[in-house]
Amino acid sequence: MDAISNLPTDIKPHEGEFRDHRHYFACRVYYEDTDFSGIVYHASYLKFMERARSDMLHQLGMDQRAAFEANEGAYAVVDMHIKYIAPAKFQDNLLVISHVRKLRKASVEIEQTIMRGTDKIASASVQAAFLTPAGRPRRQPEAWTKAFAAVIDDDDEQK
């Protein structure tokens, strides 16, 4: 592999952030996200939400890769309900808002909303279970449940 010198080292991947118990993740609709008419293909919404959830875990200090490599396990989506409200289009700027709703011993429920400006265009309820490498449910690491608990609103149920 050829090395290239003088590459910038200050360019970082896009990251979201937490504000008031919610995680905000901005993204743009690229051509690859759309069908032939320039409207976002339904499966692309899942990618936007997955990126936001992955970033949310990263922001909370959860290293899924390290947990998996240590044979502890990883999260897997086990249930998801999605509602498409209005179409997103090529080059739209979107904001994915993720909110931890319920915390259980081996799973977490996350509510996600995709906004285009002030318009809600999709929403989803996602349940992710912490699974062993063999695919069996396992209690989440204690540090992770504490991190989730810190971002649950007092009004939300914690189990």
OpenMM code with the backbone's topology and positions (N, CA, C; nanometers):
from openmm import Vec3, app, unit

residues = "MET ASP ALA ILE SER ASN LEU PRO THR ASP ILE LYS PRO HIS GLU GLY GLU PHE ARG ASP HIS ARG HIS TYR PHE ALA CYS ARG VAL TYR TYR GLU ASP THR ASP PHE SER GLY ILE VAL TYR HIS ALA SER TYR LEU LYS PHE MET GLU ARG ALA ARG SER ASP MET LEU HIS GLN LEU GLY MET ASP GLN ARG ALA ALA PHE GLU ALA ASN GLU GLY ALA TYR ALA VAL VAL ASP MET HIS ILE LYS TYR ILE ALA PRO ALA LYS PHE GLN ASP ASN LEU LEU VAL ILE SER HIS VAL ARG LYS LEU ARG LYS ALA SER VAL GLU ILE GLU GLN THR ILE MET ARG GLY THR ASP LYS ILE ALA SER ALA SER VAL GLN ALA ALA PHE LEU THR PRO ALA GLY ARG PRO ARG ARG GLN PRO GLU ALA TRP THR LYS ALA PHE ALA ALA VAL ILE ASP ASP ASP ASP GLU GLN LYS".split()
positions = [
    Vec3(0.0850, -0.1170, 0.0000),
    Vec3(0.0000, 0.0000, 0.0000),
    Vec3(0.0897, 0.1234, 0.0000),
    Vec3(0.0602, 0.2173, -0.0869),
    Vec3(0.1381, 0.3406, -0.0937),
    Vec3(0.0972, 0.4353, 0.0170),
    Vec3(0.1959, 0.4920, 0.0837),
    Vec3(0.1700, 0.5918, 0.1871),
    Vec3(0.1652, 0.7299, 0.1226),
    Vec3(0.0777, 0.8125, 0.1724),
    Vec3(0.0671, 0.9498, 0.1244),
    Vec3(0.1065, 1.0397, 0.2398),
    Vec3(0.2008, 1.1272, 0.2156),
    Vec3(0.2456, 1.2162, 0.3222),
    Vec3(0.1652, 1.3451, 0.3208),
    Vec3(0.1751, 1.4172, 0.4305),
    Vec3(0.1104, 1.5478, 0.4465),
    Vec3(-0.0421, 1.5426, 0.4414),
    Vec3(-0.1000, 1.4333, 0.4849),
    Vec3(-0.2460, 1.4261, 0.4928),
    Vec3(-0.2943, 1.5027, 0.6150),
    Vec3(-0.4096, 1.5678, 0.6038),
    Vec3(-0.4615, 1.6372, 0.7229),
    Vec3(-0.4991, 1.5347, 0.8302),
    Vec3(-0.4687, 1.5657, 0.9543),
    Vec3(-0.4990, 1.4737, 1.0641),
    Vec3(-0.6105, 1.5259, 1.1531),
    Vec3(-0.6624, 1.6435, 1.1220),
    Vec3(-0.7649, 1.7032, 1.2063),
    Vec3(-0.9072, 1.6795, 1.1549),
    Vec3(-0.9236, 1.6068, 1.0460),
    Vec3(-1.0562, 1.5779, 0.9930),
    Vec3(-1.1103, 1.4555, 1.0654),
    Vec3(-1.2260, 1.4712, 1.1260),
    Vec3(-1.2856, 1.3637, 1.2062),
    Vec3(-1.4206, 1.3233, 1.1469),
    Vec3(-1.4619, 1.1989, 1.1704),
    Vec3(-1.5948, 1.1570, 1.1257),
    Vec3(-1.7021, 1.2407, 1.1955),
    Vec3(-1.8150, 1.2527, 1.1307),
    Vec3(-1.9244, 1.3283, 1.1908),
    Vec3(-1.9710, 1.2584, 1.3184),
    Vec3(-1.9988, 1.3374, 1.4211),
    Vec3(-2.0518, 1.2837, 1.5467),
    Vec3(-2.1741, 1.3635, 1.5874),
    Vec3(-2.2668, 1.2946, 1.6501),
    Vec3(-2.3833, 1.3610, 1.7062),
    Vec3(-2.3524, 1.4076, 1.8470),
    Vec3(-2.4576, 1.4495, 1.9167),
    Vec3(-2.4391, 1.4940, 2.0543),
    Vec3(-2.5683, 1.4808, 2.1329),
    Vec3(-2.5519, 1.4743, 2.2642),
    Vec3(-2.6662, 1.4701, 2.3546),
    Vec3(-2.7040, 1.6107, 2.3963),
    Vec3(-2.8342, 1.6352, 2.4013),
    Vec3(-2.8908, 1.7576, 2.4584),
    Vec3(-3.0211, 1.7173, 2.5257),
    Vec3(-3.0352, 1.7502, 2.6527),
    Vec3(-3.1596, 1.7229, 2.7265),
    Vec3(-3.2080, 1.5788, 2.7103),
    Vec3(-3.1237, 1.4833, 2.7391),
    Vec3(-3.1572, 1.3402, 2.7380),
    Vec3(-3.1858, 1.2839, 2.5987),
    Vec3(-3.1586, 1.3599, 2.4954),
    Vec3(-3.1803, 1.3116, 2.3599),
    Vec3(-3.0502, 1.3228, 2.2804),
    Vec3(-3.0322, 1.2265, 2.1907),
    Vec3(-2.9147, 1.2262, 2.1046),
    Vec3(-2.9566, 1.2790, 1.9683),
    Vec3(-2.8798, 1.3748, 1.9162),
    Vec3(-2.9085, 1.4370, 1.7870),
    Vec3(-2.7962, 1.4014, 1.6898),
    Vec3(-2.8362, 1.3538, 1.5712),
    Vec3(-2.7394, 1.3114, 1.4703),
    Vec3(-2.7842, 1.3653, 1.3347),
    Vec3(-2.7053, 1.4558, 1.2784),
    Vec3(-2.7382, 1.5155, 1.1488),
    Vec3(-2.6805, 1.4308, 1.0364),
    Vec3(-2.7550, 1.4209, 0.9271),
    Vec3(-2.7051, 1.3507, 0.8089),
    Vec3(-2.7663, 1.4136, 0.6834),
    Vec3(-2.7055, 1.3849, 0.5720),
    Vec3(-2.7524, 1.4354, 0.4433),
    Vec3(-2.7923, 1.3172, 0.3570),
    Vec3(-2.8927, 1.3353, 0.2757),
    Vec3(-2.9359, 1.2309, 0.1831),
    Vec3(-2.8445, 1.2349, 0.0611),
    Vec3(-2.7781, 1.1242, 0.0347),
    Vec3(-2.6924, 1.1111, -0.0826),
    Vec3(-2.7659, 1.0353, -0.1924),
    Vec3(-2.7122, 1.0447, -0.3119),
    Vec3(-2.7734, 0.9790, -0.4279),
    Vec3(-2.7959, 0.8295, -0.4013),
    Vec3(-2.6987, 0.7653, -0.3375),
    Vec3(-2.7082, 0.6209, -0.3103),
    Vec3(-2.8253, 0.5844, -0.2192),
    Vec3(-2.8798, 0.6833, -0.1458),
    Vec3(-2.9908, 0.6599, -0.0539),
    Vec3(-3.1270, 0.6622, -0.1230),
    Vec3(-3.1277, 0.7002, -0.2502),
    Vec3(-3.2552, 0.7247, -0.3190),
    Vec3(-3.2858, 0.6209, -0.4256),
    Vec3(-3.4116, 0.6203, -0.4669),
    Vec3(-3.4503, 0.5389, -0.5812),
    Vec3(-3.4321, 0.6227, -0.7083),
    Vec3(-3.4767, 0.5739, -0.8211),
    Vec3(-3.4538, 0.6432, -0.9477),
    Vec3(-3.5201, 0.7804, -0.9555),
    Vec3(-3.6192, 0.8058, -0.8690),
    Vec3(-3.6911, 0.9340, -0.8734),
    Vec3(-3.6315, 1.0393, -0.7794),
    Vec3(-3.5282, 1.0014, -0.7037),
    Vec3(-3.4675, 1.0953, -0.6097),
    Vec3(-3.5324, 1.0949, -0.4729),
    Vec3(-3.6255, 1.0022, -0.4514),
    Vec3(-3.6917, 0.9882, -0.3214),
    Vec3(-3.6153, 0.8817, -0.2416),
    Vec3(-3.5994, 0.9056, -0.1118),
    Vec3(-3.5250, 0.8112, -0.0278),
    Vec3(-3.5951, 0.6756, -0.0251),
    Vec3(-3.5182, 0.5740, -0.0560),
    Vec3(-3.5642, 0.4357, -0.0534),
    Vec3(-3.5941, 0.3967, 0.0912),
    Vec3(-3.6995, 0.3199, 0.1145),
    Vec3(-3.7441, 0.2928, 0.2518),
    Vec3(-3.6348, 0.2317, 0.3403),
    Vec3(-3.5502, 0.1478, 0.2870),
    Vec3(-3.4451, 0.0853, 0.3676),
    Vec3(-3.3374, 0.1848, 0.4096),
    Vec3(-3.3241, 0.2952, 0.3391),
    Vec3(-3.2231, 0.3954, 0.3759),
    Vec3(-3.2548, 0.4607, 0.5094),
    Vec3(-3.3831, 0.4722, 0.5437),
    Vec3(-3.4201, 0.5280, 0.6742),
    Vec3(-3.3614, 0.4421, 0.7863),
    Vec3(-3.3597, 0.3104, 0.7639),
    Vec3(-3.3012, 0.2197, 0.8634),
    Vec3(-3.1524, 0.2472, 0.8799),
    Vec3(-3.0833, 0.2761, 0.7697),
    Vec3(-2.9404, 0.3089, 0.7776),
    Vec3(-2.9184, 0.4386, 0.8551),
    Vec3(-3.0009, 0.5395, 0.8289),
    Vec3(-2.9867, 0.6662, 0.9013),
    Vec3(-3.0042, 0.6423, 1.0517),
    Vec3(-3.1057, 0.5636, 1.0873),
    Vec3(-3.1315, 0.5370, 1.2297),
    Vec3(-3.0220, 0.4522, 1.2920),
    Vec3(-2.9701, 0.3561, 1.2174),
    Vec3(-2.8620, 0.2718, 1.2699),
    Vec3(-2.7368, 0.3544, 1.2964),
    Vec3(-2.7041, 0.4444, 1.2048),
    Vec3(-2.5874, 0.5305, 1.2256),
    Vec3(-2.6059, 0.6157, 1.3508),
    Vec3(-2.7263, 0.6683, 1.3681),
    Vec3(-2.7541, 0.7515, 1.4861),
    Vec3(-2.7438, 0.6684, 1.6145),
    Vec3(-2.7992, 0.5463, 1.6144),
    Vec3(-2.7904, 0.4619, 1.7344),
    Vec3(-2.6456, 0.4242, 1.7636),
    Vec3(-2.5703, 0.3893, 1.6606),
    Vec3(-2.4291, 0.3542, 1.6801),
    Vec3(-2.3518, 0.4714, 1.7378),
    Vec3(-2.3791, 0.5911, 1.6862),
    Vec3(-2.3113, 0.7096, 1.7383),
    Vec3(-2.3550, 0.7379, 1.8818),
    Vec3(-2.4821, 0.7158, 1.9113),
    Vec3(-2.5312, 0.7373, 2.0471),
    Vec3(-2.4555, 0.6477, 2.1450),
    Vec3(-2.4388, 0.5203, 2.1115),
    Vec3(-2.3641, 0.4284, 2.1983),
    Vec3(-2.2198, 0.4764, 2.2144),
    Vec3(-2.1605, 0.5202, 2.1051),
    Vec3(-2.0234, 0.5718, 2.1101),
    Vec3(-2.0156, 0.6933, 2.2025),
    Vec3(-2.1118, 0.7845, 2.1909),
    Vec3(-2.1137, 0.9043, 2.2752),
    Vec3(-2.1301, 0.8681, 2.4231),
    Vec3(-2.1974, 0.7559, 2.4506),
    Vec3(-2.2168, 0.7106, 2.5883),
    Vec3(-2.0975, 0.6304, 2.6407),
    Vec3(-1.9948, 0.6124, 2.5573),
    Vec3(-1.8745, 0.5419, 2.6008),
    Vec3(-1.8820, 0.3907, 2.5877),
    Vec3(-1.9760, 0.3412, 2.5084),
    Vec3(-1.9923, 0.1965, 2.4912),
    Vec3(-1.9127, 0.1504, 2.3689),
    Vec3(-1.8184, 0.0613, 2.3906),
    Vec3(-1.7353, 0.0106, 2.2821),
    Vec3(-1.7838, -0.1299, 2.2461),
    Vec3(-1.8771, -0.1352, 2.1523),
    Vec3(-1.9338, -0.2651, 2.1139),
    Vec3(-1.8293, -0.3574, 2.0525),
    Vec3(-1.7400, -0.3003, 1.9750),
    Vec3(-1.6373, -0.3826, 1.9111),
    Vec3(-1.5513, -0.4512, 2.0169),
    Vec3(-1.5076, -0.3755, 2.1179),
    Vec3(-1.4252, -0.4335, 2.2240),
    Vec3(-1.5032, -0.5393, 2.3014),
    Vec3(-1.6317, -0.5123, 2.3277),
    Vec3(-1.7144, -0.6103, 2.4004),
    Vec3(-1.7301, -0.7382, 2.3191),
    Vec3(-1.7490, -0.7241, 2.1901),
    Vec3(-1.7634, -0.8421, 2.1046),
    Vec3(-1.6323, -0.9199, 2.0968),
    Vec3(-1.5214, -0.8467, 2.0790),
    Vec3(-1.3911, -0.9127, 2.0695),
    Vec3(-1.3512, -0.9789, 2.2014),
    Vec3(-1.4048, -0.9293, 2.3144),
    Vec3(-1.3784, -0.9902, 2.4457),
    Vec3(-1.4767, -1.1039, 2.4741),
    Vec3(-1.5563, -1.1392, 2.3734),
    Vec3(-1.6532, -1.2488, 2.3827),
    Vec3(-1.7665, -1.2189, 2.4812),
    Vec3(-1.7912, -1.0898, 2.5093),
    Vec3(-1.9002, -1.0513, 2.5990),
    Vec3(-2.0336, -1.0465, 2.5255),
    Vec3(-2.0328, -0.9926, 2.4041),
    Vec3(-2.1549, -0.9833, 2.3266),
    Vec3(-2.1679, -0.8494, 2.2576),
    Vec3(-2.2853, -0.8265, 2.1996),
    Vec3(-2.3135, -0.7023, 2.1272),
    Vec3(-2.4641, -0.6853, 2.1181),
    Vec3(-2.5053, -0.5646, 2.0839),
    Vec3(-2.6482, -0.5373, 2.0659),
    Vec3(-2.6938, -0.5832, 1.9281),
    Vec3(-2.8177, -0.6290, 1.9236),
    Vec3(-2.8829, -0.6644, 1.7977),
    Vec3(-3.0269, -0.6156, 1.8059),
    Vec3(-3.0749, -0.5591, 1.6970),
    Vec3(-3.2146, -0.5161, 1.6916),
    Vec3(-3.3012, -0.6413, 1.6881),
    Vec3(-3.3935, -0.6518, 1.7834),
    Vec3(-3.4819, -0.7676, 1.7900),
    Vec3(-3.6271, -0.7318, 1.7576),
    Vec3(-3.6581, -0.6022, 1.7598),
    Vec3(-3.7934, -0.5586, 1.7255),
    Vec3(-3.7854, -0.4130, 1.6806),
    Vec3(-3.8608, -0.3814, 1.5751),
    Vec3(-3.8610, -0.2442, 1.5254),
    Vec3(-3.9938, -0.2167, 1.4572),
    Vec3(-4.0524, -0.1040, 1.4939),
    Vec3(-4.1756, -0.0573, 1.4302),
    Vec3(-4.1456, 0.0797, 1.3730),
    Vec3(-4.1701, 0.0971, 1.2435),
    Vec3(-4.1367, 0.2226, 1.1783),
    Vec3(-4.2592, 0.2792, 1.1073),
    Vec3(-4.2715, 0.4100, 1.1143),
    Vec3(-4.3805, 0.4792, 1.0451),
    Vec3(-4.3179, 0.5825, 0.9531),
    Vec3(-4.3507, 0.5697, 0.8243),
    Vec3(-4.3060, 0.6666, 0.7248),
    Vec3(-4.4139, 0.7721, 0.7109),
    Vec3(-4.3784, 0.8971, 0.7313),
    Vec3(-4.4774, 1.0048, 0.7332),
    Vec3(-4.4718, 1.0887, 0.6058),
    Vec3(-4.3526, 1.1255, 0.5639),
    Vec3(-4.3348, 1.2052, 0.4420),
    Vec3(-4.2015, 1.1653, 0.3793),
    Vec3(-4.1896, 1.1757, 0.2475),
    Vec3(-4.0653, 1.1319, 0.1836),
    Vec3(-3.9507, 1.2321, 0.2001),
    Vec3(-3.8321, 1.1785, 0.2217),
    Vec3(-3.7102, 1.2589, 0.2141),
    Vec3(-3.6612, 1.2489, 0.0703),
    Vec3(-3.5836, 1.3488, 0.0299),
    Vec3(-3.5369, 1.3542, -0.1089),
    Vec3(-3.3873, 1.3784, -0.1145),
    Vec3(-3.3328, 1.3516, -0.2314),
    Vec3(-3.1913, 1.3705, -0.2580),
    Vec3(-3.1460, 1.5086, -0.2111),
    Vec3(-3.0378, 1.5129, -0.1352),
    Vec3(-2.9709, 1.6303, -0.0801),
    Vec3(-3.0440, 1.6963, 0.0372),
    Vec3(-3.1521, 1.6347, 0.0883),
    Vec3(-3.2152, 1.6872, 0.2099),
    Vec3(-3.1184, 1.6742, 0.3269),
    Vec3(-3.1242, 1.7698, 0.4176),
    Vec3(-3.0526, 1.7607, 0.5447),
    Vec3(-3.1507, 1.7071, 0.6474),
    Vec3(-3.1128, 1.6002, 0.7144),
    Vec3(-3.1997, 1.5330, 0.8105),
    Vec3(-3.1371, 1.5362, 0.9490),
    Vec3(-3.2225, 1.5246, 1.0486),
    Vec3(-3.1784, 1.5154, 1.1871),
    Vec3(-3.2469, 1.3947, 1.2496),
    Vec3(-3.1666, 1.3007, 1.2982),
    Vec3(-3.2198, 1.1824, 1.3656),
    Vec3(-3.2094, 1.2073, 1.5155),
    Vec3(-3.3242, 1.2019, 1.5827),
    Vec3(-3.3295, 1.2233, 1.7269),
    Vec3(-3.3566, 1.0883, 1.7924),
    Vec3(-3.2682, 1.0468, 1.8817),
    Vec3(-3.2812, 0.9185, 1.9499),
    Vec3(-3.3017, 0.9424, 2.0984),
    Vec3(-3.3938, 0.8667, 2.1551),
    Vec3(-3.4321, 0.8863, 2.2943),
    Vec3(-3.4502, 0.7491, 2.3597),
    Vec3(-3.3740, 0.7212, 2.4630),
    Vec3(-3.3863, 0.5943, 2.5354),
    Vec3(-3.5156, 0.5983, 2.6159),
    Vec3(-3.6051, 0.5030, 2.5890),
    Vec3(-3.7363, 0.5003, 2.6544),
    Vec3(-3.7432, 0.4024, 2.7713),
    Vec3(-3.6900, 0.2824, 2.7521),
    Vec3(-3.6967, 0.1796, 2.8561),
    Vec3(-3.5650, 0.1054, 2.8617),
    Vec3(-3.5278, 0.0720, 2.9827),
    Vec3(-3.4049, -0.0019, 3.0055),
    Vec3(-3.4394, -0.1274, 3.0842),
    Vec3(-3.3994, -0.2400, 3.0307),
    Vec3(-3.4198, -0.3682, 3.0986),
    Vec3(-3.2832, -0.4329, 3.1195),
    Vec3(-3.2831, -0.5447, 3.1888),
    Vec3(-3.1556, -0.6097, 3.2208),
    Vec3(-3.0757, -0.6473, 3.0963),
    Vec3(-3.1448, -0.6966, 2.9916),
    Vec3(-3.0738, -0.7428, 2.8724),
    Vec3(-3.1144, -0.6674, 2.7463),
    Vec3(-3.1904, -0.5587, 2.7606),
    Vec3(-3.2315, -0.4861, 2.6402),
    Vec3(-3.2582, -0.3393, 2.6698),
    Vec3(-3.2709, -0.2644, 2.5623),
    Vec3(-3.3008, -0.1218, 2.5706),
    Vec3(-3.3993, -0.0883, 2.4583),
    Vec3(-3.4950, -0.0003, 2.4900),
    Vec3(-3.5894, 0.0456, 2.3891),
    Vec3(-3.5573, 0.1912, 2.3576),
    Vec3(-3.5420, 0.2175, 2.2286),
    Vec3(-3.5040, 0.3505, 2.1824),
    Vec3(-3.6095, 0.4009, 2.0853),
    Vec3(-3.6550, 0.5226, 2.1090),
    Vec3(-3.7476, 0.5884, 2.0176),
    Vec3(-3.6643, 0.6780, 1.9266),
    Vec3(-3.6896, 0.6695, 1.7962),
    Vec3(-3.6145, 0.7515, 1.7019),
    Vec3(-3.7097, 0.8285, 1.6110),
    Vec3(-3.6732, 0.9521, 1.5820),
    Vec3(-3.7509, 1.0377, 1.4944),
    Vec3(-3.6567, 1.0992, 1.3924),
    Vec3(-3.6992, 1.0995, 1.2669),
    Vec3(-3.6209, 1.1658, 1.1629),
    Vec3(-3.6951, 1.2929, 1.1239),
    Vec3(-3.6223, 1.4043, 1.1320),
    Vec3(-3.6782, 1.5353, 1.1011),
    Vec3(-3.6112, 1.5928, 0.9763),
    Vec3(-3.6895, 1.6646, 0.8982),
    Vec3(-3.6368, 1.7488, 0.7911),
    Vec3(-3.6818, 1.8899, 0.8270),
    Vec3(-3.5896, 1.9691, 0.8777),
    Vec3(-3.6278, 2.0987, 0.9323),
    Vec3(-3.7189, 2.0759, 1.0518),
    Vec3(-3.8370, 2.1368, 1.0503),
    Vec3(-3.9312, 2.1201, 1.1610),
    Vec3(-4.0352, 2.0121, 1.1325),
    Vec3(-4.0205, 1.9416, 1.0194),
    Vec3(-4.1176, 1.8385, 0.9807),
    Vec3(-4.0692, 1.6996, 1.0187),
    Vec3(-4.1538, 1.6256, 1.0896),
    Vec3(-4.1248, 1.4857, 1.1208),
    Vec3(-4.1559, 1.4044, 0.9956),
    Vec3(-4.0574, 1.3274, 0.9481),
    Vec3(-4.0811, 1.2502, 0.8262),
    Vec3(-4.0825, 1.0987, 0.8504),
    Vec3(-4.0304, 1.0550, 0.9653),
    Vec3(-4.0356, 0.9125, 1.0001),
    Vec3(-4.0136, 0.8979, 1.1500),
    Vec3(-4.0693, 0.7905, 1.2059),
    Vec3(-4.0449, 0.7614, 1.3474),
    Vec3(-4.0383, 0.6105, 1.3647),
    Vec3(-3.9682, 0.5698, 1.4686),
    Vec3(-3.9522, 0.4262, 1.4931),
    Vec3(-3.9346, 0.3990, 1.6413),
    Vec3(-3.9786, 0.2816, 1.6798),
    Vec3(-3.9525, 0.2282, 1.8125),
    Vec3(-3.8632, 0.1069, 1.7911),
    Vec3(-3.7478, 0.1058, 1.8570),
    Vec3(-3.6472, 0.0020, 1.8345),
    Vec3(-3.6140, -0.0658, 1.9658),
    Vec3(-3.6165, -0.1979, 1.9667),
    Vec3(-3.5710, -0.2721, 2.0834),
    Vec3(-3.4431, -0.3448, 2.0443),
    Vec3(-3.3360, -0.3170, 2.1192),
    Vec3(-3.2085, -0.3836, 2.0959),
    Vec3(-3.1762, -0.4684, 2.2178),
    Vec3(-3.1432, -0.5937, 2.1929),
    Vec3(-3.1073, -0.6855, 2.3011),
    Vec3(-2.9564, -0.7044, 2.3020),
    Vec3(-2.9005, -0.7190, 2.4206),
    Vec3(-2.7587, -0.7502, 2.4330),
    Vec3(-2.7480, -0.9017, 2.4248),
    Vec3(-2.6743, -0.9508, 2.3255),
    Vec3(-2.6653, -1.0941, 2.2991),
    Vec3(-2.5221, -1.1433, 2.3100),
    Vec3(-2.5077, -1.2679, 2.3564),
    Vec3(-2.3767, -1.3326, 2.3576),
    Vec3(-2.3353, -1.3576, 2.2126),
    Vec3(-2.2085, -1.3888, 2.1874),
    Vec3(-2.1680, -1.4222, 2.0511),
    Vec3(-2.2470, -1.5408, 1.9931),
    Vec3(-2.3035, -1.6253, 2.0805),
    Vec3(-2.3843, -1.7385, 2.0344),
    Vec3(-2.5297, -1.6979, 2.0075),
    Vec3(-2.5638, -1.5705, 2.0357),
    Vec3(-2.6983, -1.5227, 2.0061),
    Vec3(-2.7986, -1.5334, 2.1195),
    Vec3(-2.7532, -1.5601, 2.2389),
    Vec3(-2.8414, -1.5691, 2.3550),
    Vec3(-2.8446, -1.4370, 2.4303),
    Vec3(-2.9603, -1.3989, 2.4849),
    Vec3(-2.9669, -1.2748, 2.5633),
    Vec3(-2.8744, -1.2816, 2.6842),
    Vec3(-2.8139, -1.1696, 2.7153),
    Vec3(-2.7217, -1.1601, 2.8279),
    Vec3(-2.7437, -1.0237, 2.8939),
    Vec3(-2.7258, -1.0202, 3.0245),
    Vec3(-2.7339, -0.8938, 3.0980),
    Vec3(-2.6319, -0.7950, 3.0397),
    Vec3(-2.6769, -0.6721, 3.0205),
    Vec3(-2.5886, -0.5687, 2.9668),
    Vec3(-2.4785, -0.5377, 3.0680),
    Vec3(-2.3619, -0.4949, 3.0186),
    Vec3(-2.2568, -0.4537, 3.1131),
    Vec3(-2.3083, -0.3436, 3.2054),
    Vec3(-2.2712, -0.3503, 3.3321),
    Vec3(-2.3216, -0.2565, 3.4325),
    Vec3(-2.2916, -0.1109, 3.3950),
    Vec3(-2.1723, -0.0853, 3.3445),
    Vec3(-2.1372, 0.0524, 3.3059),
    Vec3(-2.2286, 0.1028, 3.1950),
    Vec3(-2.2725, 0.0129, 3.1095),
    Vec3(-2.3593, 0.0527, 2.9991),
    Vec3(-2.5000, 0.0836, 3.0491),
    Vec3(-2.5504, 0.0027, 3.1415),
    Vec3(-2.6840, 0.0323, 3.1946),
    Vec3(-2.6825, 0.1643, 3.2714),
    Vec3(-2.5724, 0.1933, 3.3396),
    Vec3(-2.5610, 0.3220, 3.4092),
    Vec3(-2.5593, 0.4378, 3.3093),
    Vec3(-2.4903, 0.4195, 3.1974),
    Vec3(-2.4850, 0.5241, 3.0946),
    Vec3(-2.6238, 0.5476, 3.0354),
    Vec3(-2.6968, 0.4401, 3.0076),
    Vec3(-2.8340, 0.4544, 2.9562),
    Vec3(-2.9236, 0.5211, 3.0601),
    Vec3(-2.9113, 0.4787, 3.1845),
    Vec3(-2.9955, 0.5347, 3.2910),
    Vec3(-2.9753, 0.6854, 3.3042),
    Vec3(-2.8566, 0.7325, 3.2759),
    Vec3(-2.8272, 0.8758, 3.2885),
    Vec3(-2.8975, 0.9597, 3.1833),
    Vec3(-2.9424, 0.8973, 3.0733),
    Vec3(-3.0067, 0.9751, 2.9667),
    Vec3(-3.1555, 0.9441, 2.9516),
    Vec3(-3.2129, 0.8707, 3.0464),
    Vec3(-3.3573, 0.8455, 3.0455),
    Vec3(-3.4257, 0.9574, 3.1228),
    Vec3(-3.5302, 1.0143, 3.0637),
    Vec3(-3.6091, 1.1159, 3.1342),
    Vec3(-3.6758, 1.0531, 3.2559),
    Vec3(-3.6979, 1.1321, 3.3597),
    Vec3(-3.7659, 1.0826, 3.4788),
    Vec3(-3.9063, 1.0322, 3.4468),
    Vec3(-3.9677, 1.0857, 3.3417),
    Vec3(-4.1023, 1.0454, 3.3036),
    Vec3(-4.1064, 0.9090, 3.2363),
    Vec3(-3.9924, 0.8636, 3.1851),
    Vec3(-3.9884, 0.7347, 3.1170),
    Vec3(-3.9718, 0.6215, 3.2184),
    Vec3(-4.0273, 0.5080, 3.1832),
    Vec3(-4.0237, 0.3909, 3.2715),
    Vec3(-3.8875, 0.3249, 3.2636),
    Vec3(-3.8336, 0.2863, 3.3768),
    Vec3(-3.7067, 0.2148, 3.3811),
    Vec3(-3.7316, 0.0796, 3.4484),
    Vec3(-3.6980, -0.0274, 3.3776),
    Vec3(-3.7172, -0.1620, 3.4319),
    Vec3(-3.5858, -0.2355, 3.4319),
] * unit.nanometer
topology = app.Topology()
chain = topology.addChain("A")
for resn in residues:
    res = topology.addResidue(resn, chain)
    for name in ("N", "CA", "C"):
        topology.addAtom(name, app.Element.getBySymbol(name[0]), res)
